[in-house]
Amino acid sequence: MTKRIAFQGEPGAYSHEACRNARPDMEVLPCRTFEDVIESVRAGDADLAMLPVENTTYGRVADIHRLLPHSGLHIIEEAFVRVHINLLAVPGAKIEDVTEAHSHLVLLPQCAGFLKEHNIKGRVSPDNARAAREVAEQGEVHSAALASELAGEIYGLNVLARNIEDRDNNTTRFLVMSQQADMTRRGEHGMITSFVFQVRNIPAALYKAMGGFATNGINMTKLESYMLDGSFTATQFYADIVGHPDDRNVQLAMEELEHFTTNVEILGVYPAAQPRG
């Protein structure tokens, strides 16, 4: 056991914050890409992977659903992080000094109102934590970063303004993944089963495949489609349901699902977080 948890980004990223919240006793392992995060666990350099899958403001995180079925890893937990965006600057700087704010392309529109109010121009950076690091290295009072308070702590920046995001429910959902599945646990607030499938090439296949979940009283909290191999006709679906594969109603629904689909693959069975989002 390495006692490490891997995430994509630089120290101070929101994924780093998710790791610290979920596994405060583990050492973090920053990785350049999502593929590197997955490979670090497969290679044994880390025990767990922390991967963002969706954000209430931005939507689905690109590429994640494509990577999950081929990762060789299992979802063992979900975690929600409230994304608080802060204006960070070097010591001595004031808000009126700041003329530009650097952050990831996804974060900039999420605090457009604040930037417009203070006449601050947004500048795109590959990573919000990297933006914080570079602002600290440059030491210019006119340049700031939009990032987490954790990033400010790591790079010695002051918080000029807290929680400047336009929406007060801005939350990212993360999945914790491991090489080993654990199907024996039962969560206090219920269980989530995540899986992918492809429908057969017959009329109304998706409608019929979903019928078993409705008739067996199963709450499907997510159903998303995405193309396979760049083809408009090859579609894979990702689904989350409330329940455990050992539950009789889930067994019945999954049996009906298999009649109208191919390649059903369970990605994980894990306790539902409370609250979910």
N, C-alpha and C positions, 0 to 999 in steps of 0.2 A: 504493500500500500504506500502510495507516494504522499498521501494527505494533501494533494493539490487539486484545485478546481480550475479548469481552463475557460477563458472567455475571449471574445474577439474585441480588439481595440487596445488602447494604451491604458496604463494605470490612471484611474480617475474616471473612466468611462461609466455609463449607467449600467453596463453589464458587470463591471467591477463592483458597483454598489449592490447589484443583485446577488453577486457571490458573497459579499460580506454579510448581507442580511440573512441569506439562506444557510451559509456555512461559515460562520465567524471563526471557527477553529481551524479552517483549512488555509493553506498557502495558495495564493492566486497565481495563475500562469497566463500572462497576456499572450495573445496570438494575433497574427496579421490578418488572417481570413477565417471565415466560418469552417472552411475545409481543414484549415490547420488546427482549429479547436477539436474537431472530430478526430483527426489523425492523432493528436496528442493523447487522446484517451485510448484509441485503438493500439497505439504503440506502447502504452503503459507509462507515458510521461506524466499523465494526470489520471486521477480516479474518476472525475466527473467533468462533464461539459455543461456550461450555462449558455443557452442559445435563446435569443429573442425571437418570438414568432409573430407577434402582432402588437399594434399600438392603437389606442382608442382614437387618436387624431390622424395618424398617418396610414393606418391599415396594416395589411400583411407585410411582413419583412421579406424583401425579395430574396429568392433562391432557397430559403429555408425549407419549404415543403418539398422542393426538388431533392434536397440533400438527405432529408430524414429517412426515406425508405431504403437508401443505399448506404447508410452510415454504419450499419452493423451494431448500433447502439440501441438502448431501450430507454424510453421515458420513464423516470421513476418519481418525478415530482413536478409540480408547477409552482411558479412564484410570480407575484405581481409587484411591480415597482412603480410608485407614483413618481412621475418624471417632473421634478422641480427644476426649472431652468433659471440660472442665476447669472448676473452680469459680474464677471470677475476681472480685476485689474491689478496692476502692480501697486505695492504700498505707496501711499501718497497721492494716488490719482483720485479724482472726483468725477462724478457722473458728467458734469459739464465739460470736463477735459476730453471725454471719449467721443471720437468721431467715427470709429469703425469697430464692429464686433465680429469676431471670427467663430465659426462653428460648422458642424456638419450641415449639408444641404437640407436634411430632414428637419433639423431644429430651427433653422432661421424663420420659416413661415409660421412656426408655432408661437413666436413672440413678435410678430410683425407690428402689432399695435404699440407695444412698448418702444420698439426701435423708431417707429414713425414719430411718436410723441416726443422723443428726445433727439430727433434728427441724427440718428446713428445709422450708418450704412452697414448692411450685412455683407460679410466676406466668407466665401465658402472654404472650408477646410475638410480634409479627408476624415477627420475624427474630432469630436468635441474635446476629448481629453488632450489630443495632440495640439489643438488650438490653444488650450490653457498652458501647456508646456511652452509653446512657441512665444506666447505673449510674455510669459515669465522670463524667457531667455532674451527677448528683445528689449524689455525694460522700458517701453515707451508708454507714457501716460495717456496718449490718444488712442491706444489700441487695447481692446478688451476681448474677452472670450465669453461665449455662452456655454455653460457647462454645469456640472454638479458641484455641490459644496465640497464633496470629496476631492474633486480635482483641484479646487482652491487650496485645500489642506495640503495636498501632495506637492503642489508647485509653488506654494508660498504666496498665493494671490489673495487679495481682499475681496469680500463680497460687497459690491456697490449697490446691488438691488437683488432681492430674493423673490423667487416664485413669479417671474415676469411672463410666464406662458399665458397665452390668450384664453385658454380653456382650463377650468379648475378641476377637470376630471382626467387630465392627461396621464394615462397609465400604460405601461408596457407589460405584456405577459411573456414570461420566460419559461423554458422547459429545462429541467435538470436531467441529464442523460448519463447512462452508465453502460458498461459492457455486460453487466448482469441484470437480468430482469428479476423482479420480486412480485410474484402473483399472489402471495399469501397475505399481504397487508390488507387491512380494512380501515379506511379513514373515518374519523369522527364525523365528518361532514359529507360522507359519501365518497364514491369512487368515480373516476373518469377513465374511459377506455378510448384510446385514439387508434385509428386504423386508416388504411388506404385501400382503394379498390378500383377496378375498371368494370364498367357495365358491358354486358354482352350486346352484340349488334342486332338487337331486336326492337320492335316498336315499343315505346313507353317503358323501356328497361329501367331507367332511373326511378320513375314513378313506382313501378312494381317493387323495385329493390328497397325503396324507403317505406313501403307499406307495412312491413313487419314491425318497424319501430313504432309506428302510430298505433297499430292494433294491440301491441303489447305494452303500451303506456310508457314508452321510453323517451326521455327528453334528449333530443339531439341539439346540442348547443352550438355546433359548427358543422357546416358542409361547404367545402370550397372545391372548385375545379381548376385544373391547370393542364396545359398541353404537355404531351410526351414527345420527346425527340423532334421538336419543332414541327409537329404535324397538327393540322387543324382538325383532323378526324380522330386522332388518338388522344383520349382524355382520361386523366386519372383524378379521382376524388379523394379528398382528405376529410375525415369526419371525427368529431368528438361526441361521445354520448355519456350520459350519466348512468353509471351502473358498472358491474363487474361481470366478466365472461362466465363466471360460475353461477350468476343469478339466472333462474329459470327463464324469466322473460327475455333476458339478453340472449340466452342460448337459442330461444325460439326465433328471435329477430335475426340473429346472425345466420341461422339455418336458412331462413327465407331469403336473406341477402345473397347467399351463395348460389341460389337457383338462377339469379339474374345477373351475376357478376363473374369476373375472373380475377385471379391474383389478389384475393383479400389477404391483407397482411396487418396484423396487430403491431402497432409501434410502441405501445406502452399501456400499462394499467397502473393507476397511481391515485393517491388521495386527492380529493378536491380541496383546493385552498379555500380558506375562509377569512374574509369574504372573497368571492371570486370577482376581483376587479373593483 
